[in-house]
């Protein structure tokens, strides 16, 4: 690429600002914090952080994955480790350096950590207050009142259907995200959805053929019209969905 040209401080500042523009202030703060953490770890262990060798990144991820809280639980989730790898890659890309996180060693290390977490049930616990029936009613009614047009109503019916199905079937978020149009069946006496086993290598994804049918009678649904699912499907004209086509990938009339 030749020699780096001599630029004024103003031009350098303008380039830096342009590089940061696509990111929100919050994202920049998170990236800066994650990068400082990696640099500090590298300094402590005598490794260069920029450029970082793939072995250094893999060692960093393994070391942090083994960090435990005072309660003896894993301190960091797989999604946090993946974010750290993304941040490390970001700082290498923006300085025109080879991204070590795309190397097979790093990707295999992350995959192995995620699989170990899933197998051992070591995901960090961050309990949330459960949604009650009254909360679900409030959410659905608020969504209905916020509708301003036909397209917004289609989206509201889809979202309400997913919310009600998730509440009634006690589905995990990954189950709802992985649902396809072909997984959902609506009968007069019950609604059914195929709950799939999550892929341990790719959280939120499912393996083909894995899963079991889950059915819920209307009596176990919250006191919002159970026909939301059926109404939403009637308001949306589906193309013939390909395998794996998400529920949201629909074509309206």
Buried (B, 14 or more C-beta within 10 A) or exposed (E): EEEEEEEEEEEEEEEEEEEBEEEEEEEEEBBEEBBEBBBEBBEEEEBEBEEBEBBBBBBBBBEBBEEEEEEEEBBBBBEBBBBBBEBBBBBBEEEEEEBBBEBEBBBEBBBBBBBBBBEEEBBBEEEEEEBEEEEBEEBBEEBBEEBEEEEEBBBBBBBBBBBBBBBBBEBBEBBBBBBBBBBBEBEEEBBBBBBBBBBBEEBBBBEEEEBEEBBBEEEEBBEBBBEBBBBBBEBBEBEEBEEEBEBEEBEEE
